[in-house]
Amino acid sequence: MTRPPVIVTRAQPGAAETAARLTELGYPALVSPALELVAAPDVDLPDPASCSGLVFTSANGVRFFTERTPDRSRPAWCVGPATAAAARAAGFCDVHESAGDAEALATFIKGHAAPSDKPLLHIANAAARGNLARALARDGRAVVFCPLYRAEIASGLTLPVRSLLSGRRPSLALFHSAKGAEAFFQLSADLPCDQLAVAAISAPAATQATARGVRHVAIASQPHEAGLLAALNIAADTLST
């Protein structure tokens, strides 16, 4: 059975990694990042030695941190397996891996990190909502937020993706974040999406699709790529019904 094409909307370099996984699964992948990640060089990075540990809520946080400093001495508290793998690949030895979202990571830290008079240092996107810091604050743990990068909307969708949507061919889109979904629908505002099915990593990401009138939306049971790809199979099935 020929699988429908999948639009990969996440930012690079993750988009290329996702496209490779899709190819292994037999899906034609069209990479068209809706967001571009850019460094925030004006943001000061505190001395890692002044913190009890580093908190990473994405592999991108690991990347932008390691571009700024060679320090790998602090424990790395990671939101999930992909982020933990990025931390290990970057040279961190003391890596702790949660398996969920920011709230789940906060619970994991509370249960596994020894109390300290030093704060945790959260490396993240400037648009991070602060759920993790608030959850840890309820446990009396201080968190310093350090937005080393930000996400900007892409200049446009690629020509193959625009052609796919304008031709009303049955297709799929993967959304790794609500912000990415919002950006995608802004960039495709002049294009029909009536033949599109969506796999979304969260309910907020799915809401962006339903607001645009997408009828077939599958939400990942777990907020990581493995869960998202499982949701993709569900979304793909809706295109044949």
VEXRONU-100538 format. One record per residue (C-alpha): x, y, z; residue in one letter. Coordinates in nm, 2 decimals. Layout:
BEGIN
- X,Y,Z,A
...
***
This chain:
BEGIN
- 0.00,0.00,0.00,M
- 0.13,0.34,-0.09,T
- 0.16,0.56,0.21,R
- 0.05,0.93,0.19,P
- 0.32,1.20,0.21,P
- 0.40,1.35,0.55,V
- 0.48,1.72,0.60,I
- 0.75,1.76,0.86,V
- 0.70,2.10,1.02,T
- 0.95,2.09,1.31,R
- 1.26,2.31,1.31,A
- 1.60,2.19,1.20,Q
- 1.80,1.99,1.28,P
- 1.52,1.78,1.43,G
- 1.33,1.79,1.10,A
- 1.59,1.60,0.91,A
- 1.60,1.33,1.19,E
- 1.22,1.29,1.18,T
- 1.23,1.27,0.80,A
- 1.48,0.98,0.82,A
- 1.26,0.80,1.07,R
- 0.96,0.84,0.84,L
- 1.15,0.71,0.54,T
- 1.23,0.40,0.75,E
- 0.86,0.36,0.82,L
- 0.78,0.38,0.45,G
- 0.63,0.74,0.45,Y
- 0.74,0.99,0.19,P
- 0.86,1.29,0.39,A
- 0.84,1.66,0.28,L
- 1.05,1.88,0.51,V
- 0.91,2.23,0.55,S
- 1.00,2.38,0.89,P
- 0.74,2.62,1.01,A
- 0.98,2.76,1.27,L
- 1.35,2.85,1.27,E
- 1.55,2.84,1.59,L
- 1.80,3.12,1.64,V
- 2.05,3.19,1.92,A
- 2.00,3.47,2.17,A
- 2.35,3.59,2.21,P
- 2.23,3.89,2.42,D
- 2.12,3.65,2.70,V
- 2.39,3.60,2.96,D
- 2.46,3.24,3.05,L
- 2.52,3.20,3.43,P
- 2.83,3.01,3.55,D
- 2.71,2.65,3.55,P
- 2.91,2.60,3.87,A
- 2.67,2.83,4.05,S
- 2.38,2.59,3.98,C
- 2.30,2.25,4.12,S
- 2.21,2.11,3.78,G
- 2.09,2.19,3.43,L
- 1.73,2.14,3.31,V
- 1.68,2.07,2.95,F
- 1.32,2.05,2.81,T
- 1.44,1.98,2.45,S
- 1.74,1.86,2.26,A
- 1.77,2.21,2.12,N
- 1.84,2.34,2.47,G
- 2.13,2.10,2.49,V
- 2.26,2.22,2.15,R
- 2.24,2.59,2.23,F
- 2.40,2.54,2.57,F
- 2.69,2.34,2.44,T
- 2.75,2.60,2.17,E
- 2.80,2.86,2.45,R
- 3.02,2.67,2.69,T
- 3.24,2.36,2.72,P
- 3.12,2.30,3.08,D
- 2.97,1.95,3.12,R
- 3.02,1.93,3.50,S
- 2.66,1.97,3.62,R
- 2.39,1.70,3.63,P
- 2.16,1.72,3.32,A
- 1.79,1.67,3.40,W
- 1.62,1.59,3.07,C
- 1.26,1.59,2.97,V
- 1.27,1.27,2.77,G
- 1.48,1.01,2.58,P
- 1.57,1.23,2.28,A
- 1.69,1.51,2.50,T
- 1.88,1.27,2.72,A
- 2.05,1.12,2.42,A
- 2.15,1.46,2.30,A
- 2.30,1.54,2.64,A
- 2.50,1.22,2.64,R
- 2.62,1.28,2.28,A
- 2.73,1.63,2.39,A
- 2.95,1.49,2.66,G
- 2.74,1.50,2.98,F
- 2.81,1.21,3.21,C
- 2.55,1.26,3.48,D
- 2.23,1.25,3.28,V
- 1.88,1.19,3.43,H
- 1.60,1.10,3.19,E
- 1.23,1.17,3.25,S
- 0.96,1.04,3.01,A
- 0.70,1.32,2.97,G
- 0.64,1.69,2.96,D
- 0.77,1.97,3.18,A
- 0.53,1.89,3.46,E
- 0.64,1.53,3.46,A
- 1.00,1.64,3.46,L
- 0.94,1.86,3.76,A
- 0.79,1.56,3.95,T
- 1.09,1.35,3.84,F
- 1.34,1.61,3.97,I
- 1.15,1.63,4.30,K
- 1.18,1.26,4.35,G
- 1.54,1.21,4.24,H
- 1.74,1.53,4.30,A
- 1.89,1.60,4.64,A
- 1.79,1.93,4.79,P
- 2.05,2.21,4.73,S
- 2.09,2.57,4.82,D
- 2.19,2.63,4.46,K
- 1.92,2.68,4.19,P
- 1.86,2.47,3.89,L
- 1.94,2.63,3.55,L
- 1.67,2.58,3.29,H
- 1.79,2.62,2.94,I
- 1.50,2.66,2.70,A
- 1.33,2.85,2.42,N
- 1.24,3.21,2.51,A
- 0.87,3.12,2.46,A
- 0.87,2.85,2.74,A
- 0.56,2.89,2.95,R
- 0.73,2.85,3.29,G
- 0.53,2.54,3.40,N
- 0.84,2.36,3.52,L
- 0.97,2.65,3.73,A
- 0.62,2.69,3.89,R
- 0.60,2.32,3.97,A
- 0.94,2.31,4.13,L
- 0.88,2.63,4.32,A
- 0.59,2.45,4.50,R
- 0.86,2.21,4.63,D
- 1.08,2.50,4.74,G
- 1.33,2.46,4.46,R
- 1.46,2.77,4.29,A
- 1.50,2.77,3.91,V
- 1.69,3.02,3.70,V
- 1.54,3.05,3.35,F
- 1.79,3.10,3.07,C
- 1.64,3.15,2.72,P
- 1.94,3.08,2.50,L
- 1.74,3.06,2.18,Y
- 1.41,3.16,2.03,R
- 1.18,3.04,1.76,A
- 1.09,3.26,1.47,E
- 0.83,3.18,1.20,I
- 0.98,3.06,0.88,A
- 0.97,3.28,0.57,S
- 0.74,3.04,0.39,G
- 0.65,2.68,0.32,L
- 0.85,2.49,0.06,T
- 0.72,2.48,-0.30,L
- 0.67,2.10,-0.28,P
- 0.45,2.14,0.03,V
- 0.26,2.43,-0.13,R
- 0.20,2.22,-0.44,S
- 0.08,1.92,-0.23,L
- -0.18,2.13,-0.04,L
- -0.30,2.33,-0.34,S
- -0.34,2.01,-0.54,G
- -0.57,1.88,-0.26,R
- -0.38,1.55,-0.24,R
- -0.44,1.34,0.07,P
- -0.15,1.41,0.30,S
- -0.04,1.42,0.66,L
- 0.13,1.68,0.88,A
- 0.33,1.63,1.20,L
- 0.32,1.89,1.47,F
- 0.58,1.87,1.74,H
- 0.45,2.18,1.92,S
- 0.15,2.41,1.94,A
- 0.37,2.70,1.83,K
- 0.49,2.50,1.53,G
- 0.13,2.42,1.44,A
- 0.02,2.78,1.47,E
- 0.31,2.89,1.25,A
- 0.23,2.62,0.99,F
- -0.14,2.74,0.96,F
- -0.03,3.10,0.93,Q
- 0.20,3.01,0.65,L
- -0.07,2.80,0.47,S
- -0.35,3.05,0.52,A
- -0.40,3.09,0.15,D
- -0.40,2.71,0.08,L
- -0.67,2.44,0.13,P
- -0.62,2.19,0.41,C
- -0.93,1.98,0.35,D
- -0.73,1.68,0.25,Q
- -0.49,1.70,0.54,L
- -0.48,1.47,0.84,A
- -0.27,1.57,1.14,V
- -0.07,1.40,1.41,A
- -0.01,1.63,1.70,A
- 0.21,1.59,2.00,I
- -0.04,1.76,2.24,S
- -0.39,1.88,2.27,A
- -0.28,2.25,2.23,P
- -0.11,2.15,1.90,A
- -0.42,1.97,1.79,A
- -0.64,2.27,1.87,T
- -0.45,2.47,1.60,Q
- -0.55,2.21,1.34,A
- -0.92,2.18,1.45,T
- -0.95,2.56,1.45,A
- -0.84,2.55,1.08,R
- -1.11,2.29,1.00,G
- -0.89,1.98,0.98,V
- -1.13,1.69,1.04,R
- -0.88,1.41,1.12,H
- -0.65,1.48,1.41,V
- -0.47,1.22,1.62,A
- -0.30,1.32,1.94,I
- 0.01,1.14,2.07,A
- -0.05,0.93,2.38,S
- 0.29,1.04,2.51,Q
- 0.46,1.37,2.44,P
- 0.76,1.24,2.25,H
- 0.84,1.15,1.90,E
- 0.77,0.78,1.94,A
- 0.42,0.87,2.06,G
- 0.38,1.12,1.77,L
- 0.47,0.86,1.51,L
- 0.22,0.62,1.66,A
- -0.04,0.89,1.63,A
- 0.07,0.94,1.27,L
- -0.03,0.58,1.19,N
- -0.38,0.65,1.33,I
- -0.41,0.97,1.13,A
- -0.30,0.79,0.82,A
- -0.58,0.54,0.86,D
- -0.84,0.82,0.86,T
- -0.73,0.92,0.50,L
- -0.84,0.58,0.37,S
- -1.19,0.59,0.53,T
***
